[in-house]
Amino acid sequence: MTTLALAQPPTGFDLQGHRGCRGLMPENTLPAFLKALDLGVTTLEMDVVISKDNQVVVSHDPYFNSAFTIAPDGNPISKQDQKSLILYQMTYDDIKRYDVGSNGNSAYPEQQKLKTNKPLLSDVIEQAEAYRKTKNLPLFSYNIELKSEPSEYNKSQPEPAAFCDLVQAILKEQLAADRINPDRVVIQSFDFALLKQWKQGADVGKYPKVRLSALVENLHSPEKNLGELGFKPDIYSPYFRLLSRKKIARLHEQEIKVIPWTVNQRKDMIRLKEWGVDGLITDYPDRAIGL
């Protein structure tokens, strides 16, 4: 008998909460993800990096960002110090001592200030699933961005094979515990080497067969980017200003879904939905209510 956790995620317009809901709560933290669920997102979007002890940590930056981080001694992190605090060179026990919420973020004045830390991917899935059951919320998906830059291999991150191995191991644990199923997971990256690695692993049965999303911020055509990727992804996810009706139509002809980032103004959300996008990623899920 199929359990609720193994049922299918909803189909239809995919509203994704960027880093949880960065405009409203500290980014990539448990409070942000739970708030996003309260606001009705259909997908939790998040970023992951790797710690010194090979833990999969939910964080956009591979270091502690001075814009909002407070050190364990209670002092804010300076811009001068931030890039010396590389998460790949720190154990998770040390990482979790830093407060990434009490200062707020001046770029997001609506963001609530509260003391919180960078969680592990496993903790996010476990707590989000427990919250869903407690609140009797609909099923939702996880869109996990592997933060990667080729110039940073073996500096602030492992190489693609090692990175993907660590993330897929966490997903397999969650799958084995019947918390999620592969249909509820997306792996995305700007670094196509990681998407190629994941597809290769999935094709031989080493990795879970999840949806793959190509993140794009360059000015190349979708066809050129897909040519570089070398296979047809499930999702094409460009910066929203790079899209047009024609590009969306061309991608749909290939049965590729189009989910742009990061769409924060209601008028842009309305226009993109009219153009036919399959969803959108936003810092402000509350602005998309009733879209």
N, C-alpha and C positions, 0 to 999 in steps of 0.2 A: 504493500500500500504506500502510495506517495505521501511523504510528509509535507507539511506546509512549507518548511524551509527548502524543500526540493521542487516546489511548484515553480511555474514559469513567472518571470517578471512581467509587469504590464506592458502591453504594446501601445502605440500611439505616440503623441508628442513627448519627447524626452527632456524634461526640465532638470538640468544638472546644477547642483550647488557647488560653485567653485571654491575649492579649499574648505568645503563645508558651506559656509556663507560668510566670506571674508568681510563683506560690507557691514555685517551685523555682530559678528563674534570673532574672537582671535582665530586667525587662519590655521587650518589643518590641526585643530584640536578637537577633543571629544565634545566640548560644549557646542562647537560650531556644527559638528555633524548631527548632533541630536536636535539642535535648533532647526537645521535644514529639513530634517524629517518632519518636525512639527509644521513646517511651512509647506509641506506637500511635494518636495522634490521627488522625482522618480529615480534619480541617480545621485549618489555621493561622489563628487570628484575630489581627488586628493593626489598628493605627490609623495614619493618615497625615495629615501636615500639609505645608505648602508653605514653602520657604525663600525668602530674598530673591532668589536667582538661579533661582527657579522649579524647584527640585529637589523631587521627591516624597520626603519624609523620613518614616521610620517612627517615630512618636512619639505618645503619647496626649495629652500637654500641648502647647500651642502655645508653651511657654516651658520653661526648664530648672527642673525640680522640685528644691527644696531638700532634700527627703526623702532624696535619694540621689545628687545631682550633685556632682562635683568639677571645679572650674575648671582650665583649662590650667596655672595657676601652682601647682596642687597643693592649693589651699584649698577647703574645702566651700563651696557656694553658700548664702548666708543666705536666710531667708524674705523678708527685706526686699528682697533683690536679685533674687529669682527672676523676678518678673513684668516686670522691665526687660530680661530676657534673652529677648526674643521671637524665635522661630525665623524668623518671616516677615520680620524685620529683620536677619537674619544670613545670610551665605553658607554653603553646605554645608562649604566648606573650614574655616570657623571652627567650625561646629557639631560636626564630627567630632573636634575637639580636646578636647571635654569628656568626662570619664569618668563613665558612668552605672551602673557596676557594682561598683566596688571598695568602696564604703561599705555595700553591701547596702541593705535596706529594713526598718526596724524593725517595720513592719506585717506583714512576712512573714518570720518568724524562720528558716524552713527554706531561704530563698533563698540560694544560693551566692554568695559575693563573688568577683568577678573583674573585671579591667579590660576594659571594652568601651565602645563608643560607639553613637550612634544611626545605624542604617544607612539607605541608600536603598532604596526599594521594589524597584528593579531588582536591587540586590545580593541582597536577600532571596530573590527568585524564582530568580535564577541559582544561588546557593549551595545553596538548598534542593533544587532540581532535580538539581544535581550530587551532593549528598549522597544523595538518593533512589536515583540510579543506582549510586553506589558501594556503598551498603548493600543494594541490591536490595530496596528498600522498596515497599509498595503505593502506587498513586496516591493523592493527597490533594488537597484543595481549598484555596483561599485566600479568606478572608473579610476584606475590606478595608473598614474603617470610615473614612469621610470625616469627620474631626472638624470640626464646623462649628456655629457659633451665629450667628444673624442679627445680633445686636448687635456681633459681631466682624468683620463684612464690611469689608474694606479696612483693618482694624486689625491683627489677628493672622492673617488669612487673606484669600484673594481671594474674590470673589463666586462664587456657584454655577457659572455657566457657565465661568469661567476655571479654577476648581478642578477641575471634571469634565474639562475639556479636557486639563489637564496629566496627570491620572491615566490617562485613556484612551489618551493618547499612549504612556505607558510600557507599558500592557497590549498595545497594538498592536505595539510593538517585540518584546515577549516572544512574542506570537502568531506574528509573522513569523519568529522564530528557531526556531519549532517546540518551544519549551520547555513551553508550556501551550496549552490551548484554552479557549474561552469557558465550556464546561460546568464547568470546574474553578474558576470565579471567582464570588464573591458580592461585591456592593457594598452596604454598609449605612450607614445614618446615622440619627441622631435628628432631623436637620434635613431635613424632607420636601422642601424646595426642591431639595436635591441629588438626591434620588431622582426627583423629577419631571423635573429637567434631564436625568438619565441616560436615563430612559425616552424622552423626546422625541428625544434624540440617537440612541438605538438604533433608534427607530421609523423614522427617516429614513436609517439606514445610516451615520451619522457615528461612532457609538460601537459597541463590541462588545456583542452581545446576551448579557449575563451575567445571573445570577440577582440579583434585588433584594430586600433585606431591610429591613423597617421596624422600627427600634429604638424601644422605647417605655419610658418611665419614669413616665408620668402615670397618673392613676386613671380616665381615661375608658374606656369600653367599647371592645372591639376594633372594633365597628361604627362608633363615632364617630371613632376614629382612622383607620380605613380610608376613611371618608367625607372626612376632611380630606386624606388622601393623594390621593384621586381616582382611584385605579386599584388593581387587585388585585395585591399583591406576591407573589413566590414564597414568602417567609418572613415570619412575624410573630415578632419577637424582643423580648419584654417582660422586665422584671425578674421573676425567677422567683416572687416572693411575690405577684405580681398575677394569677397563673394559677389556674384551677380546672378540674376535669374538663369542666364545661359549656362554658367558654370554648374549651377545646381542641377539643371536639367541634364547636362552631359554626364554628370556623376550618377544621377539616377538611372540613366540609360544603361550604365554598367552595374546597376543594382548595388551601388555604394551609398550608404546613408551619409548625410551632411549635417554635422553638428558644430557650429562655429563657437569661438571663444573671443573675448570675454564680454558678453553683451549686458550692459548695465543700465541703459536708458530704455524706458518703455517704448518710445517711438521706434527705436531700432528693433526691439523684440517684435513689435507688430509687423514692421516691414519685412523682416526676415521670415516670419511665419507665413506671410502672404506670398512670399517668393517660393515657399515650399520646403524650407529646411525641416529636418526630422527632429530637431531639438535645438537647445542652446545651453551654453554654460554661462552662469552669471554669479557675480558676487552678492547679488540682491534677489534671492528667490521671491521675496515678498512683493517685488515690483512686477513679477510675472503672474501673480494670482489672477485667475480668470482670463488668461491670455487666449 
